[in-house]
Amino acid sequence: MRHLAEERGIRQFLDIGTGLPSADNTHEVAQRVAPDTRVVSHLVLSHTVTHPDMPDVDEAVAFWNENGTPKLTQRTPAAVARYFDGLELLEPGVVSCSAWRPEKPAPDVAMYAGVARK
C-alpha cells in the first residue's frame, strides 16, 4: 500500500479483506503517506504457497485444516502468478512476500505476493 500511495500516486483503494487481523489496515498505510487517498486500479495479492524448503508450513496448514475454519488452500507460486494474467505486473513480479520491495532484509516466507495494474 505504501508503494502504491507514495510512489504511484494512487489515492483510492478497494480492500477485499481476509478477515485476519494485521498491524495496519490498508487505508491507514496509504493515508500515512497520502492523506487524500481514496482510489485504486491495482491488484495486490498475497497467498500462502507450497515451499519445498519449508515442510513445517505444510504441517501447520494440515493441522489448521483438520482443526480450524476456514480451510486454507496452498498454491504453487505459478498458480499465484496466474491471478495476474492480463494485467501489467509490477517489478519484482510474483515473489516471496519478504522479497517484494522490502524496507529491510527479511527471511524467506511461504507466502508469495505481487502487484499489478490494469
N, C-alpha and C positions, 0 to 999 in steps of 0.2 A: 504494500500500500504506500509506504514511504516513497519508494522508487517512482510509482505512477504519479503521485501527487507532486513530489518535489522535482523530478527530472522530466516528466512527460506533460505536466500541466493539467492532469486530469482533475476535475473538480466535482464529479458526481459518481457515486458508487452504488451498485446494487449488490447487497450482501445476502446470498442464499446460504444461511449458516448451517453448521453441522450439529448444533446443539451442545457442543463441547465448550467448557469454559476455556478462556485464553487470557493472556496477560493484558491485551488491549483489543478493543473492538475495532473493526475496520474503519469506522468513521473517526474514531479517536486518533488512530495512527495518521490518517490522511489530514485531518484538521489540525494536527500538531504542526505540520509544515505549511499548510494552506487552509486557513480558517474558513474560506469561502467554498470549500469542497462540497460538491453535490452530484456530479455526473461521471459515468464511465462507459467506454466502449471496448473494454479489455476483458479477457477471460483469465482469471487467476485460479489455478488449481493445484492442490497438493493431495497426494494419495499414498497410502501405505503400499509398499511393494515387497515382493519376494526378494530376498537378498541371500545369495549363496554363502556369503561370509558371516551372516548373522542368523544362524539357526535358532537362537533363543527367541528371536522375534516371531518366527513361525510357531514356536511352542507357546508363546504368550497369546498369539492370536487364536490358536486352537483352544487354549484354556478359556479365553474370553467367550468364544463361540459356544463352548459347552456350558458356560455358567452365566453369561450375560446377554443383554439385549441393548441395542440392535446388533445383529450379527455383522461381523467385519468381513470384508472381501479384500484380499490382497490381489494385486495385479502385477504383471511384469512391467518394467519400465517402458517397453514398446507399447503395451496396451494403454498405459497412461498417456503416452505421446499421441496416440490416435484421437484422443479427445480434442486435440488442437488441429486436426485435419481441416483444411480450407481456411485457416487463419494464419496471419503472419506471426510466427513465433519469435519472441524477443530473445536476444542473447542473454545467458549462455544456453538457452534451449531447455529441454526437459532433463533435469539433473537432480541429484540428491538435494534435499532442502538445504542442507548445510553448505552446499556449493553454489546456491543461487544468490549471487551478489552479496556475500557475507560481509557484515561490518567488521568481524574479526574471525580468525580461523576457528573452525569447529569440527568435531569428529563426524565421520560419515554416519548417516542415519538411514533407516529402511523406509524412508518416505521420499518421493520424488515430487518435484514442483516445476511449473512452467508458467509463463505469462505470454499471452498472445493478444494481438489486436485484430479487429475486424477489418 
